[in-house]
Amino acid sequence: MTPSTDPTTPALVLVGIIGITRSRLVIAPREPGAEPLVDLEGQGALPGTRMEQKLDLLARTARHARDQAAERLGAEPRIVAATLAVHGLARTEHEEATVVARTLLRDWGIPRERIQVDDDLLTSFLAGGVGEDGILLRAGTGAVGVRYAGRVPRERRDGMGWLLGDIGSAVWIGRRTLQVVAADLDGRGPRTLLTERVGDALGLDLRDGLLPPSPTGDVRDDLSRAVFALAPPGRHAALGRFAPLPGSVPEDPAARRILDQVMRCFADTVRTLDPHAELPVVLAGSVLATPGPIHDELVTGFDAEGREHRETRSCIEGALLLAREAAAEE
């Protein structure tokens, strides 16, 4: 496809986000606030995926998006800037990732200097609309806190992955929930309503193994096999499906302990990054931007401390901000 060089064709920007569970690609007018022309979801990239593979996944979704834009416009789209945000992008990988992205988009007619790659933490922070200084507290598949000054990350807590940290993430909560249920079934821990909730989610009778009948004759083995089938090695993000369960039974002592540990961790992260409550906090990710005990009680605590806070469900607006800033230089 030959990119449009007609200056009368509307100027567009391309933004892409690639996370662990999914990617998202948007083509939108250059003007701030304008509605997207195309908005697509695609495949995510598991931790350990090479940078070239991550960006190639985005580029493939981008080609579909460009085809849709051409169909809707009745002409080849004129894309003047692009911003790609990649989950888990290390500081030392920015230059390499930018070179790869410019290579993948070399035939799009976008000036090389207006193709930029950044991590999805900055775009999440900017999506909160609090300016260039503040705190990002994000908990979705992973969990991390970052203090920004002038859009530059100055201090970070966690974001170390499901094996070493990510406390309070959907994966961490889901995994902790399953551990509590396993302890209940094995007699190593107290009885908990979470056992019934997990059983309902898996279509199993984890309490008595009667209705439906236990497929193995032992509810502990039923749980082990079901969890392994759902989240085999390398697919730990699937554990996040159990994250809402403690919030559905906050009166249950075991569930309450999980919720309290998460909120203590988040509150401690924010106080460590901003001990004098001087900076706004952007709450991002499914765990923190969704109403429920964790979100509601954390926000209540922020209000009591006088902390300014805002929420964002997606970092796409932050990527659009960066791409539109670059496009304004045309």
Secondary structure by P-SEA (a helix, b strand, c coil): cccccccccbbbbbbbbbcccbbbbbbbcccccccccbbbbbbbbcccccaaaaaaaaaaaaaaaaaaaaaaacccccccbbbbbbccccccaaaaaaaaaaaaacccccccccbbbbcaaaaaaaaaccccbbbbbbbccccbbbbbcccccccccccccccccccccaaaaaaaaaaaaaaaaaccccccaaaaaaaaaaccccccccccccccccaaaaaaaaaaaaccccccccccccccccccccccaaaaaaaaaaaaaaaaaaaaacccccbbbbbbccccccccaaaaaaaaaaaaacccccccccaaaaaaaaaaaaaaac
